[in-house]
Amino acid sequence: MNLNVGTTDRVIRILAGLALIALAATGRIGWWGYIGVIPLLTGVFRFCPAYLLFGIRTCPMTKAPRG
């Protein structure tokens, strides 16, 4: 699995996911708020299947070690 979620994107995904889950858990929004699990997991694992499908990559390319 190649990483395709950059640092800024990752922080936004984690914060948005946690916010949605917290709002759903406190009853401020409906049960649909638990969909925040998706951006939370994609942020934690730094991999987004939708990005792979559309060829998007927000993390910088790393140089391969010479050897």
Contact map, one row per residue, 1 for C-alpha under 8 A:
1110000000000000000000000000000000000000000000100000000000000000000
1111000000000000000000000000000000000000000000100000000000000000000
1111100000000000000000000000000000000000000001100000000000100000000
0111110000000000000000000000000000000000000001110011000111100000000
0011111011000000000000000000000000000000011001110000000011100000000
0001111111000000000000000000000000000000000001000000000011110000000
0000111111100000000000000000000000000000000000000000000000100000000
0000011111110000000000000000000000000000000000000000000000000000000
0000111111111000000000000000000000000000001000000000000001000000000
0000111111111100000000000000000000000000011101000000000000000000000
0000001111111110000000000000000000000000001000000000000000000000000
0000000111111111000000000000000000000000000000000000000000000000000
0000000011111111100000000000000000000011011000000000000000000000000
0000000001111111110000000000000000000011101100000000000000000000000
0000000000111111111000000000000000000001000000000000000000000000000
0000000000011111111100000000000000010011000000000000000000000000000
0000000000001111111110000000000000111111000000000000000000000000000
0000000000000111111111000000000000011001000000000000000000000000000
0000000000000011111111100000000000010000000000000000000000000000000
0000000000000001111111110000000011110000000000000000000000000000000
0000000000000000111111111000000011111000000000000000000000000000000
0000000000000000011111111100000000000000000000000000000000000000000
0000000000000000001111111111100010000000000000000000000000000000000
0000000000000000000111111111111111000000000000000000000000000000000
0000000000000000000011111111000000000000000000000000000000000000000
0000000000000000000001111111100000000000000000000000000000000000000
0000000000000000000000111111110000000000000000000000000000000000000
0000000000000000000000111111110000000000000000000000000000000000000
0000000000000000000000110111111110000000000000000000000000000000000
0000000000000000000000010011111110000000000000000000000000000000000
0000000000000000000000010000111111000000000000000000000000000000000
0000000000000000000000010000111111100000000000000000000000000000000
0000000000000000000110110000111111110000000000000000000000000000000
0000000000000000000110010000001111111000000000000000000000000000000
0000000000000000100110000000000111111110000000000000000000000000000
0000000000000001111110000000000011111111000000000000000000000000000
0000000000000000110010000000000001111111100000000000000000000000000
0000000000000000100000000000000000111111110000000000000000000000000
0000000000001101100000000000000000111111111000000000000000000000000
0000000000001111110000000000000000011111111100000000000000000000000
0000000000000100000000000000000000001111111110000000000000000000000
0000100001001000000000000000000000000111111111110000000000000000000
0000100011101100000000000000000000000011111111100000000000000000000
0000000001000100000000000000000000000001111111000000000000000000000
0000000000000000000000000000000000000000111111100000000000000000000
0011110001000000000000000000000000000000011111110000000000000000000
1111100000000000000000000000000000000000011011111000000000000000000
0001100000000000000000000000000000000000010001111111000000000000000
0000000000000000000000000000000000000000000000111111100000000000000
0000000000000000000000000000000000000000000000011111110000000000000
0001000000000000000000000000000000000000000000011111111110000000000
0001000000000000000000000000000000000000000000011111111110000000000
0000000000000000000000000000000000000000000000001111111100000000000
0000000000000000000000000000000000000000000000000111111100000000000
0000000000000000000000000000000000000000000000000011111110000000000
0001000000000000000000000000000000000000000000000011111111000000000
0001110000000000000000000000000000000000000000000011001111110000000
0001110010000000000000000000000000000000000000000000000111110000000
0011111000000000000000000000000000000000000000000000000011111000000
0000010000000000000000000000000000000000000000000000000011111100000
0000000000000000000000000000000000000000000000000000000000111110000
0000000000000000000000000000000000000000000000000000000000011111000
0000000000000000000000000000000000000000000000000000000000001111100
0000000000000000000000000000000000000000000000000000000000000111110
0000000000000000000000000000000000000000000000000000000000000011111
0000000000000000000000000000000000000000000000000000000000000001111
0000000000000000000000000000000000000000000000000000000000000000111
